[in-house]
Amino acid sequence: MLVLIRLLKKFYDRIKKDQKRKYINELIKNGLTLGKNVNIVEKFFFDPSHCYLITICDNCTICPGVRLIAHDASTKDLLGFTKLGKITIKENCFIGDSTIILPGVEIGPDAIVGAGSVVTKDVMSQTIVAGNPAHYLGKTDDYISKIKELSIDKKIFSEEYWIHNLNEDRKNELIKSVGNTIGFII
């Protein structure tokens, strides 16, 4: 029975991957500009009616639940027209889970946008923003140095600790490592 469940999951995952690829290809056909080595995790929304206004440059990570909305229809009923604006995500950016990026926003190179943020204004290069509305938290280099320092005395767990490989012993080891702070996994 377990073998059948694994086969069904593998089949389901393949269908989801194919659907995602087809959806992204349709967006590109309609004008989305997508750089090289862009990692788009599942369940995203890139304004399909205005995707030609969206550019994501090389080496970016777009986490689950991210919404790139290149139009604002709040004026439609009152004025008879909708506002439009480009969204540009420059090289090497990380856009956190469930972030919303609104029209007319540029995210500078090497920026990090924290999970759950609503980005209404440009984000400077090499900065971290988070919140609703997103606001400046610090420089990317400072954050990376801080995390590197925190990781010195911690185990960095391998792929063997990813959810599909996780058993009770590994789970307990991860929990113990995290303790009351944070842990690390590749």
C-alpha positions as CSV (number, residue, x, y, z in Angstrom):
1,M,0.0,0.0,0.0
2,L,2.9,2.4,0.9
3,V,4.4,1.8,-2.5
4,L,1.2,2.6,-4.3
5,I,0.9,5.9,-2.3
6,R,4.4,6.8,-3.2
7,L,3.8,6.1,-6.9
8,L,0.6,8.2,-6.8
9,K,2.4,11.1,-5.1
10,K,5.2,10.9,-7.7
11,F,2.6,11.0,-10.5
12,Y,0.7,13.9,-8.8
13,D,4.0,15.8,-8.4
14,R,4.9,15.3,-12.0
15,I,1.4,16.6,-13.1
16,K,1.8,19.7,-10.9
17,K,5.3,20.3,-12.3
18,D,4.0,20.1,-15.9
19,Q,1.1,22.4,-15.1
20,K,3.5,25.0,-13.6
21,R,5.8,24.8,-16.6
22,K,2.9,25.2,-19.0
23,Y,1.6,28.2,-17.0
24,I,5.0,29.9,-16.9
25,N,5.5,29.3,-20.6
26,E,2.0,30.8,-21.3
27,L,3.0,33.9,-19.2
28,I,6.3,34.2,-21.2
29,K,4.4,33.9,-24.4
30,N,2.3,36.8,-23.3
31,G,5.3,38.9,-22.4
32,L,6.6,38.0,-19.0
33,T,10.4,38.4,-19.0
34,L,12.2,35.7,-17.0
35,G,15.9,35.5,-16.5
36,K,18.1,32.5,-16.1
37,N,18.2,30.3,-13.0
38,V,15.0,31.7,-11.6
39,N,13.5,29.4,-8.9
40,I,9.7,29.8,-8.7
41,V,8.2,27.7,-6.0
42,E,4.7,26.5,-6.3
43,K,1.4,28.5,-5.9
44,F,2.4,31.9,-7.3
45,F,0.4,34.5,-9.1
46,F,2.0,36.7,-11.8
47,D,-0.7,39.0,-13.1
48,P,-1.7,37.1,-16.2
49,S,-3.6,40.0,-17.8
50,H,-0.5,42.3,-17.5
51,C,2.4,39.8,-17.3
52,Y,4.2,41.8,-20.1
53,L,4.9,44.4,-17.4
54,I,6.7,41.9,-15.2
55,T,10.5,41.2,-15.4
56,I,12.3,38.8,-13.1
57,C,16.1,38.8,-13.7
58,D,18.7,36.1,-13.2
59,N,19.2,34.0,-10.1
60,C,16.1,35.0,-8.2
61,T,14.0,32.9,-5.8
62,I,10.3,33.4,-5.7
63,C,8.8,31.6,-2.7
64,P,5.3,30.0,-2.5
65,G,2.3,32.3,-2.4
66,V,4.1,35.3,-4.0
67,R,1.8,37.7,-6.0
68,L,3.1,40.1,-8.6
69,I,0.2,42.4,-9.4
70,A,1.0,44.9,-12.2
71,H,-2.4,46.6,-12.1
72,D,-4.5,48.4,-9.6
73,A,-8.2,48.5,-10.4
74,S,-9.2,50.6,-7.4
75,T,-9.9,53.5,-9.7
76,K,-11.9,51.6,-12.3
77,D,-15.4,52.3,-10.9
78,L,-14.7,56.0,-10.0
79,L,-12.6,57.1,-13.0
80,G,-13.3,54.5,-15.6
81,F,-9.7,53.3,-15.9
82,T,-7.2,51.1,-14.1
83,K,-3.7,52.0,-13.1
84,L,-0.8,49.9,-14.5
85,G,2.9,49.7,-13.5
86,K,5.9,47.7,-14.3
87,I,7.3,45.3,-11.7
88,T,11.0,44.6,-12.0
89,I,12.9,42.2,-9.8
90,K,16.6,42.6,-10.4
91,E,19.4,39.9,-10.1
92,N,19.9,37.7,-7.1
93,C,16.8,38.6,-5.2
94,F,14.9,36.5,-2.7
95,I,11.2,37.2,-2.5
96,G,9.7,35.5,0.7
97,D,6.6,33.4,1.1
98,S,3.3,35.1,0.5
99,T,4.8,38.5,-0.5
100,I,2.7,40.9,-2.6
101,I,4.5,43.2,-5.0
102,L,2.3,46.0,-6.4
103,P,2.5,48.0,-9.7
104,G,5.4,50.4,-10.3
105,V,7.9,48.6,-8.0
106,E,11.5,47.8,-8.7
107,I,13.4,45.4,-6.4
108,G,17.2,46.2,-6.6
109,P,19.9,43.5,-7.1
110,D,20.7,41.3,-4.1
111,A,17.7,42.4,-2.1
112,I,15.7,40.2,0.3
113,V,11.9,40.7,0.8
114,G,10.7,39.1,4.0
115,A,7.7,36.7,4.1
116,G,4.3,38.2,4.1
117,S,5.4,41.6,2.9
118,V,3.4,44.1,0.9
119,V,5.8,46.0,-1.3
120,T,4.4,49.3,-2.5
121,K,7.7,51.2,-3.1
122,D,11.1,50.5,-4.7
123,V,13.6,48.4,-2.7
124,M,17.2,49.5,-2.9
125,S,19.9,47.1,-3.9
126,Q,21.5,44.9,-1.2
127,T,18.8,45.7,1.3
128,I,16.3,43.7,3.3
129,V,12.7,44.8,3.7
130,A,9.7,43.3,5.4
131,G,6.2,44.2,6.7
132,N,3.0,45.7,5.5
133,P,3.9,48.1,4.0
134,A,7.4,46.8,3.5
135,H,10.0,48.9,5.3
136,Y,13.8,48.8,5.5
137,L,15.3,46.4,8.0
138,G,19.0,46.4,7.0
139,K,21.7,45.5,4.5
140,T,21.9,42.1,2.9
141,D,25.6,41.7,3.7
142,D,25.1,42.4,7.4
143,Y,22.3,39.9,7.6
144,I,24.4,37.2,5.8
145,S,27.3,37.9,8.1
146,K,25.0,37.5,11.1
147,I,23.6,34.2,9.9
148,K,27.0,32.9,9.0
149,E,28.2,33.8,12.6
150,L,25.1,32.0,14.1
151,S,25.8,28.9,12.0
152,I,29.4,28.4,13.2
153,D,28.6,26.2,16.2
154,K,25.5,24.6,14.7
155,K,25.1,21.5,12.5
156,I,23.9,22.3,9.0
157,F,21.6,19.5,8.1
158,S,21.9,17.8,4.7
159,E,19.1,16.7,2.2
160,E,18.8,13.6,4.3
161,Y,16.8,15.7,6.7
162,W,14.3,17.0,4.1
163,I,10.7,16.0,4.8
164,H,10.5,13.1,2.4
165,N,13.6,11.5,4.1
166,L,12.7,12.5,7.7
167,N,12.2,9.8,10.3
168,E,11.6,10.2,14.1
169,D,15.3,10.2,15.0
170,R,16.2,12.8,12.4
171,K,13.2,14.9,13.3
172,N,14.2,14.8,17.0
173,E,17.8,15.7,16.1
174,L,16.5,18.7,14.1
175,I,14.3,19.8,17.0
176,K,17.1,19.5,19.5
177,S,19.5,21.5,17.2
178,V,17.0,24.3,16.8
179,G,16.4,24.5,20.5
180,N,15.2,28.0,21.5
181,T,17.0,29.7,18.6
182,I,17.2,28.6,14.9
183,G,18.7,25.8,13.0
184,F,20.1,25.3,9.5
185,I,19.4,22.9,6.6
186,I,20.6,23.0,3.0
